[in-house]
Amino acid sequence: MSDARIYLDHAATTPLAPDVLEAMQPYFSRDGYNPSSIHAEGRRAREAVDSARECIAGILHCRPKEIVFTAGGTEADNMAVIGAARAARTRGKHALATAIEHHAVLHAMRALRDEGFDVTLLPVDANGLVDVERFADALRDDTVLAAVMYANNEIGTIQPIAELAEVARSRGVVFSTDAVQAAGTLDLDVTKLGIDALAISAHKFYGPKGVGALYVRDGTPHEPLIHGGGQERGRRSGTENVSGIVGMAKALEVAERARIETNARIAALRDALEVKVTAACPGVHVNAKSVQRLPGISSLTFAGVDAESLLIALDLAGIAASAGSACAAGSLEASHVIAALGAAASNGGTLRLSLGRGTTQEQVDRVASLLPSLVASQREGATLSV
């Protein structure tokens, strides 16, 4: 059996793919100029940014001018939520999101509340799903923005985005979706989804960190958050990260090309892992198992186990995993996503195992063989300490 470490935290970040790094290399040095400059060097950089924009727009089925490059998913989510709400505040000051959104959205909603907006956080069911009728009932005459994530980063639940967006559109409400965890795995066709804004981040699909993008449908009310030189058609000032943008486009293109095949392989590995762990370890609840979810995320709640202690034990055994969003690392508070699911998911310690392109059957077998004994040891230790 291999002693090499096993990385099962792809939902937190993915390693930079070699072909993506290769595409980026010229823009670190030879062609790494300011795309706003009018000289030949600047024009080459502009051509690279424009080409990347066209590539991403093609995958999203939108116009290139509807793509805004950002410094990552958090900025893109903030732009979508705060930018749209502020632009429409003369019409109303009510915004809606779900209780299981990423903190990039929840904290943006908090900022809106501080500005005088009324914010509603919609509950979800035990699988993390939003009820379409409940969503419709929560919209008000003064609602200007609704934000629902495409797929959850902790439990993998995929929301009925097209249905929700149709309801919002019929009521004249701007509909935004955080697709950071979905990008590279789910169909990002914004025309089919019928949405007004969509956020992605390159490092979730084997691209570089520090770069993201926001789709904003032409005609959608929007105010910029960052002011300066007027780049990105005045919607996001600041010199563009040329190498990062090129890398993001390459990574998304590669992911989209192999998306169906990759999803099937990873889902099969995840299912095999869950079958083996639940068979060998009593008191395990698989979160969101009965609904559509991302193929690479397995959220497991172990009764009578402390998640942090289990993570440490796994790390010492050579397995990298997480208890939830990496953006909440260091916090002693329970996951707001798991808490929103109710008793079954909250009764114990929750582990998120997120598989990726490099995950193998051998690795899955090793984790499945080690995890039950680690859980048993944790439970035994908890019993002895009582």
C-alpha positions as CSV (number, residue, x, y, z in Angstrom):
1,M,0.0,0.0,0.0
2,S,1.3,3.5,-0.9
3,D,2.5,5.8,1.8
4,A,1.9,8.9,-0.3
5,R,-0.5,11.4,1.0
6,I,-4.1,11.5,-0.3
7,Y,-5.7,14.8,-1.1
8,L,-9.5,14.8,-0.6
9,D,-10.1,18.5,-0.3
10,H,-10.6,19.5,-3.9
11,A,-13.7,21.6,-2.9
12,A,-11.4,23.9,-1.1
13,T,-9.0,24.3,-4.0
14,T,-7.6,22.3,-6.8
15,P,-3.9,22.0,-7.9
16,L,-2.9,24.1,-10.9
17,A,-3.0,21.9,-14.0
18,P,0.3,21.6,-15.9
19,D,-1.3,22.6,-19.2
20,V,-2.8,25.7,-17.5
21,L,0.6,26.7,-16.1
22,E,2.1,26.3,-19.6
23,A,-0.5,28.6,-21.1
24,M,0.2,31.2,-18.4
25,Q,4.0,31.2,-18.7
26,P,4.5,33.8,-21.4
27,Y,2.4,36.3,-19.5
28,F,4.6,36.2,-16.5
29,S,7.5,37.6,-18.5
30,R,7.7,38.0,-22.3
31,D,4.1,39.1,-22.8
32,G,3.3,40.3,-19.3
33,Y,2.4,43.9,-20.1
34,N,-0.4,46.3,-19.3
35,P,-3.4,45.5,-21.5
36,S,-4.5,49.2,-21.3
37,S,-1.3,50.4,-23.0
38,I,-1.5,51.4,-26.6
39,H,1.9,50.2,-27.7
40,A,2.6,46.8,-29.3
41,E,3.4,45.1,-26.0
42,G,0.2,46.3,-24.4
43,R,-1.8,45.3,-27.5
44,R,-0.5,41.7,-27.2
45,A,-1.6,41.6,-23.6
46,R,-5.0,43.0,-24.6
47,E,-5.4,40.4,-27.3
48,A,-4.7,37.7,-24.7
49,V,-7.4,39.1,-22.3
50,D,-9.9,39.5,-25.2
51,S,-9.2,35.9,-26.3
52,A,-9.8,34.6,-22.8
53,R,-13.0,36.6,-22.5
54,E,-14.3,35.1,-25.7
55,C,-13.4,31.6,-24.6
56,I,-15.2,32.0,-21.3
57,A,-18.2,33.7,-22.9
58,G,-18.5,30.8,-25.4
59,I,-18.7,28.3,-22.5
60,L,-21.2,30.4,-20.7
61,H,-23.2,31.1,-23.9
62,C,-23.1,34.8,-23.4
63,R,-21.5,37.9,-25.1
64,P,-17.9,38.6,-24.3
65,K,-18.8,42.1,-23.0
66,E,-21.0,40.5,-20.3
67,I,-17.9,39.0,-18.7
68,V,-16.1,41.0,-15.9
69,F,-12.8,39.7,-14.6
70,T,-12.2,39.9,-10.9
71,A,-9.7,38.9,-8.2
72,G,-11.7,35.7,-7.4
73,G,-15.0,34.3,-6.4
74,T,-15.5,36.4,-3.3
75,E,-15.2,39.6,-5.2
76,A,-17.4,38.3,-8.0
77,D,-20.1,37.4,-5.4
78,N,-19.8,40.8,-3.7
79,M,-20.1,42.5,-7.1
80,A,-23.2,40.5,-8.0
81,V,-25.0,41.1,-4.7
82,I,-24.0,44.5,-3.6
83,G,-23.6,46.0,-7.1
84,A,-27.0,44.9,-8.2
85,A,-28.8,45.8,-5.0
86,R,-27.3,49.3,-4.8
87,A,-28.2,50.0,-8.5
88,A,-31.8,49.1,-7.8
89,R,-32.3,50.7,-4.4
90,T,-34.6,53.4,-5.6
91,R,-37.1,50.7,-6.6
92,G,-36.9,48.6,-3.4
93,K,-34.6,47.6,-0.5
94,H,-35.3,43.9,0.0
95,A,-32.8,41.2,-0.9
96,L,-33.2,37.4,-0.6
97,A,-30.6,34.6,-0.2
98,T,-30.6,31.1,1.1
99,A,-29.4,30.1,4.6
100,I,-26.6,27.9,3.1
101,E,-24.9,30.4,0.8
102,H,-21.2,30.9,0.9
103,H,-19.9,33.5,3.3
104,A,-19.0,35.7,0.3
105,V,-22.8,36.1,-0.3
106,L,-24.0,36.0,3.3
107,H,-21.5,38.7,4.4
108,A,-22.4,40.8,1.3
109,M,-26.0,40.5,2.4
110,R,-25.0,41.6,5.9
111,A,-23.3,44.7,4.3
112,L,-26.6,45.4,2.5
113,R,-28.4,45.2,5.8
114,D,-26.0,47.7,7.3
115,E,-27.0,50.0,4.5
116,G,-30.7,49.8,5.3
117,F,-31.8,46.8,3.2
118,D,-34.2,44.2,4.5
119,V,-32.6,40.8,4.0
120,T,-34.4,37.5,4.1
121,L,-32.5,34.2,4.4
122,L,-34.6,31.4,3.0
123,P,-34.4,28.0,4.9
124,V,-33.7,24.8,3.0
125,D,-34.9,21.2,3.6
126,A,-33.0,18.3,5.1
127,N,-31.1,17.8,1.9
128,G,-30.2,21.5,1.5
129,L,-32.7,22.1,-1.3
130,V,-34.6,25.3,-1.8
131,D,-38.4,24.9,-2.3
132,V,-39.4,26.8,-5.4
133,E,-42.9,27.7,-4.0
134,R,-41.4,28.9,-0.8
135,F,-38.9,31.0,-2.8
136,A,-41.8,32.5,-4.8
137,D,-43.7,33.3,-1.6
138,A,-40.6,35.0,-0.1
139,L,-40.4,37.5,-2.9
140,R,-42.0,40.9,-2.2
141,D,-43.0,43.9,-4.2
142,D,-39.9,45.7,-3.0
143,T,-37.5,42.7,-3.6
144,V,-34.7,43.8,-6.0
145,L,-32.3,40.9,-5.7
146,A,-32.3,37.1,-5.1
147,A,-29.1,35.1,-4.7
148,V,-29.1,31.3,-4.7
149,M,-26.0,29.3,-5.1
150,Y,-25.8,26.8,-8.0
151,A,-24.3,24.0,-6.0
152,N,-23.3,24.0,-2.3
153,N,-19.6,23.8,-1.5
154,E,-20.1,21.7,1.7
155,I,-22.7,19.1,0.8
156,G,-22.8,19.4,-3.0
157,T,-26.6,19.9,-3.3
158,I,-27.5,21.3,-6.8
159,Q,-30.3,23.8,-6.7
160,P,-33.1,24.1,-9.4
161,I,-31.6,27.3,-10.6
162,A,-33.5,27.6,-13.9
163,E,-36.9,27.3,-12.1
164,L,-35.9,29.8,-9.4
165,A,-34.6,32.2,-12.0
166,E,-37.8,32.0,-14.0
167,V,-39.8,32.9,-10.9
168,A,-37.6,35.8,-10.1
169,R,-37.7,37.0,-13.7
170,S,-41.5,37.0,-13.7
171,R,-41.4,39.3,-10.7
172,G,-38.8,41.7,-12.1
173,V,-36.2,40.6,-9.5
174,V,-32.5,40.3,-10.4
175,F,-31.3,36.7,-9.9
176,S,-27.7,36.0,-9.1
177,T,-26.0,32.6,-8.6
178,D,-22.7,31.7,-7.0
179,A,-21.4,29.1,-9.4
180,V,-17.9,28.9,-7.8
181,Q,-18.3,25.3,-6.7
182,A,-20.2,24.3,-9.9
183,A,-17.9,25.7,-12.5
184,G,-16.0,23.0,-14.3
185,T,-18.5,20.4,-13.2
186,L,-22.0,21.6,-14.2
187,D,-23.4,23.2,-17.3
188,L,-22.8,27.0,-17.1
189,D,-25.1,28.0,-20.0
190,V,-26.6,31.2,-18.6
191,T,-29.2,31.3,-21.4
192,K,-30.6,28.0,-20.3
193,L,-30.4,28.9,-16.7
194,G,-32.1,32.3,-17.3
195,I,-30.0,34.1,-14.8
196,D,-28.8,37.7,-14.5
197,A,-25.4,37.2,-12.8
198,L,-23.1,34.2,-12.2
199,A,-19.8,34.1,-10.3
200,I,-16.8,31.7,-10.8
201,S,-13.3,31.3,-9.4
202,A,-10.4,29.7,-11.4
203,H,-8.8,27.8,-8.5
204,K,-11.8,25.6,-8.2
205,F,-11.3,24.0,-11.6
206,Y,-7.5,23.6,-11.7
207,G,-6.8,27.2,-12.6
208,P,-4.7,29.8,-10.7
209,K,-5.7,31.4,-7.4
210,G,-6.5,35.1,-7.3
211,V,-8.6,35.4,-10.4
212,G,-12.3,35.0,-11.1
213,A,-15.1,36.2,-13.3
214,L,-18.6,37.6,-13.1
215,Y,-21.2,37.2,-15.8
216,V,-23.6,40.2,-15.8
217,R,-26.4,40.1,-18.3
218,D,-26.5,43.1,-20.5
219,G,-29.1,45.6,-19.1
220,T,-28.9,44.3,-15.5
221,P,-28.7,47.2,-13.1
222,H,-25.2,47.2,-11.6
223,E,-22.9,49.6,-9.7
224,P,-19.1,49.1,-9.6
225,L,-17.5,48.4,-6.2
226,I,-14.0,49.3,-7.2
227,H,-13.3,52.7,-8.8
228,G,-10.2,53.8,-10.6
229,G,-9.0,53.6,-14.2
230,G,-12.2,52.3,-15.7
231,Q,-11.0,48.9,-16.8
232,E,-13.6,46.2,-17.6
233,R,-15.9,48.7,-19.3
234,G,-16.0,50.7,-16.1
235,R,-17.4,47.9,-14.0
236,R,-14.2,46.8,-12.2
237,S,-11.2,49.1,-12.2
238,G,-7.6,47.9,-11.9
239,T,-5.0,46.5,-14.2
240,E,-6.1,43.1,-15.4
241,N,-4.3,40.0,-14.2
242,V,-3.3,38.8,-17.7
243,S,-1.6,35.6,-16.8
244,G,-4.4,34.6,-14.3
245,I,-7.1,35.4,-16.9
246,V,-5.4,33.4,-19.6
247,G,-5.0,30.5,-17.1
248,M,-8.6,30.7,-16.0
249,A,-9.8,30.5,-19.6
250,K,-7.6,27.5,-20.4
251,A,-8.6,25.7,-17.2
252,L,-12.3,26.2,-17.9
253,E,-11.9,25.1,-21.5
254,V,-10.1,21.9,-20.5
255,A,-12.7,21.2,-17.7
256,E,-15.6,21.7,-20.0
257,R,-14.2,19.5,-22.7
258,A,-13.9,16.5,-20.3
259,R,-16.8,17.4,-18.0
260,I,-19.2,14.5,-18.7
261,E,-16.5,11.8,-18.6
262,T,-14.8,13.2,-15.5
263,N,-18.1,13.6,-13.6
264,A,-19.0,10.0,-14.2
265,R,-15.6,8.6,-13.1
266,I,-15.5,10.8,-9.9
267,A,-19.1,10.1,-9.0
268,A,-18.5,6.3,-9.2
269,L,-15.5,6.7,-6.9
270,R,-17.5,8.8,-4.4
271,D,-20.4,6.3,-4.4
272,A,-18.0,3.4,-3.8
273,L,-16.3,5.3,-0.9
274,E,-19.7,6.0,0.7
275,V,-20.8,2.4,0.4
276,K,-17.7,1.1,2.0
277,V,-17.6,3.6,4.8
278,T,-21.3,3.3,5.7
279,A,-21.0,-0.5,5.6
280,A,-18.0,-0.7,7.9
281,C,-18.8,2.2,10.2
282,P,-22.1,2.4,12.1
283,G,-23.8,5.7,12.9
284,V,-22.9,7.5,9.7
285,H,-25.3,9.8,7.9
286,V,-24.6,10.8,4.2
287,N,-25.8,14.3,3.7
288,A,-27.9,15.2,0.6
289,K,-27.6,11.6,-0.7
290,S,-31.1,11.5,-2.0
291,V,-30.9,14.6,-4.2
292,Q,-28.8,15.7,-7.1
293,R,-25.4,16.7,-5.9
294,L,-21.9,17.4,-7.2
295,P,-20.1,14.2,-8.1
296,G,-17.0,14.9,-6.1
297,I,-18.4,15.9,-2.7
298,S,-19.2,13.5,0.0
299,S,-20.5,15.0,3.3
300,L,-20.6,12.4,6.1
301,T,-21.8,13.0,9.6
302,F,-20.5,10.6,12.3
303,A,-22.5,10.3,15.5
304,G,-20.4,10.7,18.6
305,V,-17.4,12.1,16.9
306,D,-15.7,15.5,17.0
307,A,-15.0,16.7,13.5
308,E,-11.8,18.6,14.3
309,S,-10.3,15.6,16.2
310,L,-11.2,13.3,13.3
311,L,-9.6,15.7,10.8
312,I,-6.4,15.7,12.8
313,A,-6.4,11.9,12.9
314,L,-6.9,11.7,9.2
315,D,-4.1,14.2,8.6
316,L,-1.7,12.2,10.7
317,A,-2.8,9.1,8.6
318,G,-1.8,11.0,5.4
319,I,-5.3,12.1,4.3
320,A,-6.2,15.7,3.7
321,A,-9.9,16.5,4.2
322,S,-12.0,19.2,5.8
323,A,-15.1,19.7,7.9
324,G,-16.6,22.2,5.6
325,S,-15.7,25.4,3.8
326,A,-12.0,26.2,3.9
327,C,-13.0,29.9,4.1
328,A,-14.3,29.3,7.6
329,A,-11.0,27.6,8.7
330,G,-10.0,28.5,12.2
331,S,-13.6,29.1,13.3
332,L,-14.9,27.1,16.3
333,E,-18.5,27.7,15.2
334,A,-20.5,24.8,13.7
335,S,-21.1,25.0,9.9
336,H,-24.1,27.1,9.1
337,V,-24.8,24.7,6.2
338,I,-24.9,21.6,8.3
339,A,-27.0,23.5,11.0
340,A,-29.5,24.4,8.3
341,L,-30.1,20.7,7.4
342,G,-31.6,19.8,10.8
343,A,-31.0,17.1,13.4
344,A,-29.7,14.2,11.2
345,A,-26.8,16.3,9.9
346,S,-26.1,18.1,13.1
347,N,-26.0,15.1,15.4
348,G,-22.2,14.5,15.3
349,G,-19.1,15.6,13.5
350,T,-19.3,16.2,9.8
351,L,-16.5,15.4,7.4
352,R,-16.3,16.7,3.8
353,L,-14.3,14.4,1.5
354,S,-14.0,16.0,-1.9
355,L,-12.6,14.0,-4.8
356,G,-10.9,15.3,-7.9
357,R,-9.3,14.4,-11.2
358,G,-6.3,12.8,-9.5
359,T,-8.3,10.7,-7.1
360,T,-7.8,7.0,-7.8
361,Q,-9.5,3.8,-6.8
362,E,-6.5,2.8,-4.7
363,Q,-6.8,6.0,-2.7
364,V,-10.6,5.5,-2.2
365,D,-9.9,2.0,-0.9
366,R,-7.2,3.2,1.5
367,V,-9.5,5.9,2.9
368,A,-12.4,3.5,3.2
369,S,-10.2,1.0,5.1
370,L,-8.7,3.6,7.5
371,L,-11.7,5.8,8.3
372,P,-13.8,3.3,10.3
373,S,-11.0,2.5,12.7
374,L,-10.2,6.2,13.1
375,V,-13.9,6.9,13.9
376,A,-14.0,4.0,16.3
377,S,-11.0,5.4,18.1
378,Q,-12.5,8.8,18.4
379,R,-15.7,7.4,19.8
380,E,-13.8,5.3,22.3
381,G,-11.8,8.3,23.4
382,A,-14.9,10.3,23.8
383,T,-16.5,7.6,26.0
384,L,-13.4,7.3,28.2
385,S,-13.3,11.0,28.8
386,V,-16.9,11.1,30.1
